[in-house]
């Protein structure tokens, strides 16, 4: 009888998770737009209006291609939103499978993980946004799941599939490079204890090359660089520019360009990586005038970034260390989901002033006519169903969930320490922990600006680690370490 009611409760939780997303789609007919949304929509708009695919070298093709595949056949943003919400639900399923296969064979625990990940506030909001996070997250974690299963069972097919999935994730977001490094580091650290390690790593690398090889060759022939996007030097320099001493730069042309940025008021602006990279009067724009070729310019910026790392190494270590801590506990510091009233108004301005001008028919993709945009965005700011934000109405049902999410990074850290201390599931926890560390490091150094959206791919695994940590409280028998499971 107890099993009967447990199964009913599990089914009710899954249906409730789906209902939350359906309700959100019903009350919010159009997506949220951010500044980066324009970069993803512009190549789509160009193709739909002229039949030409023009993608800047610094952007990966995955998400624009995803948007184009949908909007070309179903010319309405509602189709994008339904698919993205479904992807987040699939991401919740992947998180549940990681918990079930790697931590506990509990069906109730599996359902609880799926439900809680599905209703994560940031996940719902970014599933409703024209941003890459929701497409990247389930694919990247599916790759991790396949990799861990390959390590557990010694099956090379699973490792190849993991490499293919991670290659696809890299085409969506370049931060997937950090995940590749984390998986390889975890493998190397457990190399001696796992006799099939070399075969698994080879399979994973083969899957990666299968996806990334053709796009790398294409970019080399067209743009002169190898990889999915030409951004490494620009992002590294953007994050380390304040530490560069121009007087130690060999090229006199670069020295003359960079010296003015060491004096007020430009010196303060150099602390903003976004301003360094994109401002019309910023250093990258100035350098582009003397080095117009994108591949050569990125290589030059990479050398400048590496030089900055040698000029003030201790300052950089302190700065990056403090940023790492702030980033990890970003959820604790910002009790929001990354979408404020100002974001909404600004998003509406950005979209209707730029995207519709690029492709006039884009207005037809919206459920709300462009002429009603001011009224719609005002409604979004003041309507009681506007999600997870303070306002003139009580949010007693929502804010407890938002505040609970703020504790996930701390609880996940405690879970990692407990697993390692008790020698339980060390390889799984080590792998996931390295992914978190590498993801944050590349977001700090490469992105510079700590944005709430960078946390979205990590929150599902924070939750998995948290529930796995609570499971240790009732653990009775020692569990085998996955790093020796395939012997």
FENMOSUL-V378564 format. One record per residue. D_LAST is the distance of its C-alpha to the last C-alpha in whole Angstrom. Layout:
<<D_LAST> <D_LAST>>
This chain:
<<41> <39> <36> <39> <40> <37> <36> <40> <39> <36> <38> <41> <39> <37> <41> <42> <40> <41> <44> <44> <43> <46> <49> <48> <48> <52> <53> <52> <53> <52> <49> <50> <50> <49> <50> <47> <48> <51> <48> <46> <49> <51> <49> <49> <53> <54> <52> <54> <57> <57> <54> <53> <49> <50> <47> <47> <45> <44> <42> <39> <40> <38> <40> <43> <42> <41> <44> <46> <44> <45> <49> <50> <50> <50> <53> <52> <50> <50> <47> <45> <45> <44> <41> <40> <40> <38> <36> <36> <35> <32> <31> <31> <29> <26> <26> <26> <23> <21> <23> <22> <18> <17> <20> <21> <22> <25> <28> <30> <28> <27> <31> <32> <30> <31> <35> <35> <34> <36> <39> <38> <42> <41> <38> <41> <44> <42> <41> <45> <45> <45> <42> <39> <37> <37> <35> <33> <31> <30> <29> <27> <25> <24> <22> <21> <20> <18> <16> <15> <14> <13> <10> <9> <9> <9> <12> <14> <17> <17> <17> <20> <21> <21> <22> <25> <26> <26> <28> <30> <30> <31> <34> <35> <35> <34> <33> <30> <29> <28> <26> <24> <24> <23> <20> <19> <20> <17> <15> <16> <16> <13> <12> <11> <9> <7> <7> <8> <10> <13> <13> <13> <16> <18> <18> <19> <22> <23> <24> <25> <27> <28> <30> <31> <32> <35> <37> <36> <38> <41> <41> <42> <44> <46> <46> <45> <41> <38> <36> <36> <39> <42> <41> <39> <42> <45> <42> <41> <45> <46> <44> <45> <48> <50> <49> <50> <53> <55> <57> <54> <53> <55> <56> <59> <59> <56> <58> <61> <59> <57> <59> <61> <58> <58> <61> <62> <62> <59> <57> <57> <56> <53> <51> <50> <48> <49> <52> <51> <50> <52> <55> <58> <59> <56> <55> <52> <55> <57> <55> <55> <58> <58> <54> <55> <52> <49> <46> <48> <49> <45> <44> <47> <46> <43> <45> <47> <44> <42> <45> <46> <43> <44> <48> <47> <43> <44> <46> <43> <40> <42> <43> <40> <38> <41> <41> <37> <38> <41> <38> <36> <38> <40> <40> <42> <44> <45> <46> <46> <44> <46> <49> <52> <55> <56> <53> <54> <58> <56> <54> <57> <59> <56> <56> <59> <61> <58> <56> <59> <61> <58> <58> <61> <60> <57> <59> <59> <55> <56> <57> <59> <62> <62> <66> <64> <62> <64> <64> <61> <59> <62> <61> <57> <58> <60> <59> <57> <54> <53> <50> <49> <52> <54> <58> <61> <59> <57> <53> <52> <50> <48> <48> <46> <43> <44> <44> <41> <39> <40> <38> <35> <34> <35> <33> <30> <30> <30> <27> <25> <26> <26> <22> <21> <23> <22> <18> <18> <16> <16> <14> <17> <20> <19> <19> <22> <24> <24> <25> <28> <29> <29> <31> <33> <34> <34> <37> <38> <39> <39> <41> <43> <44> <42> <43> <42> <40> <37> <36> <36> <32> <31> <33> <30> <27> <30> <30> <27> <26> <29> <29> <25> <27> <29> <27> <25> <29> <28> <24> <24> <21> <18> <15> <12> <11> <10> <9> <6> <6> <4> <0>>
